[in-house]
Amino acid sequence: MKYVSNSIHLKLHKGCAGNGGLYTIANNKDENTMKAIEYLKFSEVNPHKFLPILNGHKTRKHLIEHEIFTLKTVTEWMHSKIEVDKEAGCRVRAIIVDDELAGWCGIQQECGKYEIAIVIDDQFWGVGRVVFQDLMRWARELNMMRY
C-alpha cells in the first residue's frame, strides 16, 4: 500500500501505523534523505531510551515544566501513557526513525477533551509533519474527526 502526501511518499511495509507499522519516507528531491518511521507501543521501548529525549534542553524548553526524569519517574510516566493508550479514542506511540527512538506522539484526553501530542528530539524535527499527518489519519480511524 502506498500513501502520497505532497512531496513525501509513504510506503507501508508491515502492519498499520496505529498498530506499529513501518513506513519509508522519501523526499522526492533527494532519495538519499530516506527515513524509516515506525510507531511502537510504549511497552516495546526500553525506558532508558526516553531519558535523553525527555530531559533534553530543547525538549524541556517546549514542554510543560517538569522535574528531570529519572529511570523510576520515566518508567512511571510510560506506564501512565500505556494506560492512556487503553482508553477509547486514544492512541500513544513511540516514534522510531531509522531504528532510533526519536520521540513520542499520541491522541489523548486532557480535561475531558481530546488533544494531540508530538514530542520529537530536535535532531528528528524534520519528521514532524509526517507524524502529524499520521495522527490526523489515526483520529479519523478512531472516529475522532468528523469531516
C-alpha positions as CSV (number, residue, x, y, z in Angstrom):
1,M,0.0,0.0,0.0
2,K,1.4,3.4,-0.9
3,Y,0.4,6.8,0.6
4,V,1.4,10.0,-1.1
5,S,1.4,13.4,0.7
6,N,2.8,16.5,-1.0
7,S,6.5,15.7,-1.7
8,I,6.7,12.8,0.7
9,H,5.9,9.2,-0.2
10,L,4.9,6.8,2.4
11,K,5.2,3.1,1.7
12,L,3.6,0.7,4.2
13,H,6.0,-2.2,4.7
14,K,4.1,-4.0,7.5
15,G,1.1,-3.7,9.7
16,C,-0.6,-0.4,10.1
17,A,0.8,2.7,11.8
18,G,-1.8,2.5,14.6
19,N,-0.5,-0.9,15.4
20,G,3.2,-0.2,15.0
21,G,3.6,-0.1,11.2
22,L,6.8,0.7,9.5
23,Y,6.9,3.5,6.9
24,T,9.6,4.5,4.5
25,I,9.7,8.3,3.9
26,A,11.5,9.6,0.8
27,N,11.7,13.2,-0.2
28,N,11.2,13.4,-3.9
29,K,14.0,15.9,-4.3
30,D,16.6,13.7,-2.6
31,E,16.3,9.9,-2.3
32,N,19.3,9.9,0.0
33,T,17.2,11.5,2.8
34,M,15.1,8.4,3.0
35,K,14.0,7.7,6.6
36,A,12.0,4.7,8.0
37,I,9.5,5.7,10.7
38,E,8.0,3.1,12.9
39,Y,5.4,3.6,15.7
40,L,5.7,1.3,18.7
41,K,3.7,0.8,21.8
42,F,5.4,2.1,24.9
43,S,5.6,-1.4,26.3
44,E,8.0,-2.2,23.4
45,V,10.5,0.5,24.3
46,N,13.2,0.5,27.0
47,P,12.6,3.4,29.4
48,H,16.4,4.3,29.3
49,K,15.9,5.4,25.7
50,F,13.4,8.0,26.7
51,L,15.6,9.7,29.3
52,P,17.8,11.8,26.9
53,I,14.8,12.9,24.9
54,L,12.6,13.9,27.8
55,N,15.5,15.5,29.7
56,G,17.0,17.3,26.7
57,H,17.3,21.1,26.9
58,K,15.3,21.8,23.7
59,T,12.6,19.3,24.5
60,R,12.2,20.7,28.1
61,K,12.0,24.2,26.7
62,H,8.9,23.3,24.7
63,L,7.1,21.1,27.2
64,I,5.1,21.9,30.4
65,E,7.6,22.5,33.1
66,H,8.6,19.2,34.9
67,E,11.3,17.8,37.0
68,I,14.2,16.0,35.4
69,F,13.2,12.4,34.7
70,T,14.9,9.5,36.5
71,L,14.6,5.9,35.4
72,K,11.9,5.5,38.1
73,T,9.9,8.5,37.0
74,V,10.2,7.8,33.3
75,T,9.0,4.3,33.9
76,E,6.0,5.6,35.8
77,W,5.3,8.2,33.1
78,M,5.5,5.4,30.4
79,H,3.0,3.3,32.4
80,S,0.7,6.2,32.6
81,K,0.8,6.6,28.8
82,I,0.2,2.9,28.4
83,E,-3.0,3.3,30.4
84,V,-4.0,6.3,28.2
85,D,-3.4,4.1,25.2
86,K,-6.1,1.7,26.5
87,E,-8.7,4.5,26.7
88,A,-11.4,4.7,23.9
89,G,-10.3,7.1,21.2
90,C,-6.7,7.3,22.4
91,R,-3.5,6.1,20.8
92,V,0.0,6.7,22.2
93,R,3.1,5.5,20.4
94,A,6.9,5.9,20.5
95,I,8.4,7.2,17.2
96,I,11.3,5.2,15.9
97,V,13.3,6.8,13.0
98,D,15.8,4.6,11.3
99,D,15.8,2.2,14.3
100,E,16.4,5.1,16.8
101,L,13.9,6.4,19.3
102,A,13.0,9.9,18.1
103,G,10.2,10.8,20.5
104,W,6.6,10.0,21.1
105,C,3.2,11.1,19.8
106,G,-0.4,10.4,20.6
107,I,-4.1,11.2,20.7
108,Q,-5.0,11.5,24.4
109,Q,-7.7,13.1,26.6
110,E,-6.9,16.0,28.8
111,C,-9.7,17.5,31.0
112,G,-12.3,15.5,29.0
113,K,-11.2,16.8,25.6
114,Y,-9.0,15.1,23.0
115,E,-5.6,16.5,22.2
116,I,-2.7,15.5,20.1
117,A,0.9,15.4,21.4
118,I,4.1,15.2,19.4
119,V,7.4,15.3,21.2
120,I,10.4,14.8,18.9
121,D,14.1,15.1,19.8
122,D,15.5,18.1,17.9
123,Q,17.7,16.0,15.6
124,F,14.4,14.5,14.2
125,W,12.3,17.6,13.8
126,G,12.1,17.1,10.1
127,V,9.7,14.1,10.5
128,G,7.2,16.1,12.5
129,R,5.0,16.9,9.5
130,V,4.6,13.2,8.6
131,V,3.9,12.3,12.3
132,F,1.2,15.0,12.4
133,Q,-0.4,13.6,9.2
134,D,-0.4,10.1,10.7
135,L,-2.0,11.4,13.9
136,M,-4.8,13.0,11.8
137,R,-5.3,9.7,10.0
138,W,-5.4,7.9,13.4
139,A,-8.0,10.4,14.5
140,R,-10.2,9.6,11.5
141,E,-9.7,5.8,12.2
142,L,-10.7,6.4,15.8
143,N,-13.7,8.4,14.6
144,M,-12.4,11.5,16.4
145,M,-12.7,13.8,13.4
146,R,-16.0,14.4,11.7
147,Y,-15.4,15.8,8.2
